[in-house]
Amino acid sequence: MGRFDQIRANIQRAYEAGRATVRAAKEEEERPYAEAEPPPADPPSPPPPVHFEELVPRPLKIVAAWSWRLIVVGIVLLYLLRLMGILKFVVVPLAIALLLAALLSPAVGRLRRLGVPRSLATAIVLIGGLAAVVGTITLVVNAFIDGLPELRENFLQGLKEIQNWLQTGPFHVTDLQLNRLLENAQNAVTENQDRLTDLGLTTASTAAEILSGTFLVLFALFFFLRDGRMIWRFSVNLLPGQAREPLDHAGLAAWRSLVSYVRATVLVAFIDAVGIGVALALLKVPLALPLAALVFLTAFIPIIGATLSGVVAVLVALVTNGLFTALVVLIAVIAVQQIEGHLLQPLIMGRAVAIHPLAVIVGIAGGLVLGGIIGALIAVPIIAVLNTGIRHLANHRPAVLQQAPPAVKPGD
């Protein structure tokens, strides 16, 4: 490159440097005005998407959440009741054995504390209970057989008095009308002979079922008395770990409630039977002892049982001893029921289990519809157990939640 080219390159560089200096000075002068101008606005953001759940009111969400959960629980209970209906010849004996175990378990506990081996203590209590039941049934049956001739004579005499009253009373029924009534009754028996035969076969099959159920009750009762605690622990261990302790405590509380309920029911039934039996004996009503035993057995069905047995006692007194004696028996039955409802139930049963009378009536009605007499018998114990167990679970709090939170120091 020649000298002339070098001079031209130097002039070109000097020119470009001068232009850069002038451009920088000009930008420096225009910068305050550029900073004062507002920045360009961002484009508007799209609106957030609308969820349909946000349009549903909160009360409706709560009602819907409760509704589907209740539907699920109802379906489970429905199928559980159906399963129990299918297995009623197993469920009912086990329920009766559980009630008897609640009655006899304190006696087994006393023998165990005296040093008697577990199996021997259970056998002693079970044999003693069977002996007491068999002896009572034998006594009642013998008394019924002994009083049956007198009852038959009094019954025929009562029918004659009723017939005379129908003829001479305000109805003025003639002999022809009475004969027609008797003929209609005989024709009804003849026409329904097949049904009566079927009823007899049904009764025979029912007796076989009762016999097999009795053996199952005795078998289950023995193991409930001997290994009840072990069976319960095994059942609890099948649950998740966090649920074992609260359910174990709730189950023990429910069992204590069942024991108290059964013992209180036996005491109340015994007092009712003694009261009505003494009244029948003083009035010389036939079959006073069997009627007292009937009062004792039906008293295990609260409210309804005492009423039914009282009606039977009044009818027997009416047929055998006349209207005046029946009125006196009715007064005695009402007096015993009032003493039971206002004195015995609050003092004895109220301490055992606190159940509202409405819950008792509804439970008995539901048990009667679902399971007949057995359902009415076990309805109130089930309510008592569930009441105690659910209350215990509701009041249960984990140990972590029961501990007080640590105090926060300043500066932490």
Buried (B, 14 or more C-beta within 10 A) or exposed (E): EEEEEEEEEEEEEEEEEEEEEEEEEEEEEEEEEEEEEEEEEEEEEEEEEEEEEEEEEEEEEEEEEEEEEEEEEEEEEEEEEEEBEEEBEEBBBBBBBBBBBBBBBEBBEEBBEEEBEEEEBBBBBBEEBEEEEEEEEEEBEEBBEEBBEEBEEBBEEBEEEEEEEBBEEEEEBEEEEEEEEEEEEEEEEEEEEEEEEEEEEEEEEEEEBEEEBEEBBBEBBBBBBBBBEEEBEEEBEEEEEEEBBBBBBBBBBBBEBBBBBBBBBBBBBBBBBBBBBBBBEEBEBBBBBBBBBBBBBBBBBBBBBBEEBBEBBBEBBBBBBBEEBBEBBBEBBEEBBEBBBEEBBEEBBEEBBEBEEEBBBEBBBBBBEBBEEBBBBBBBBBBBBEBBBEBBBEEBEEEEEEEEEEEEEEEE
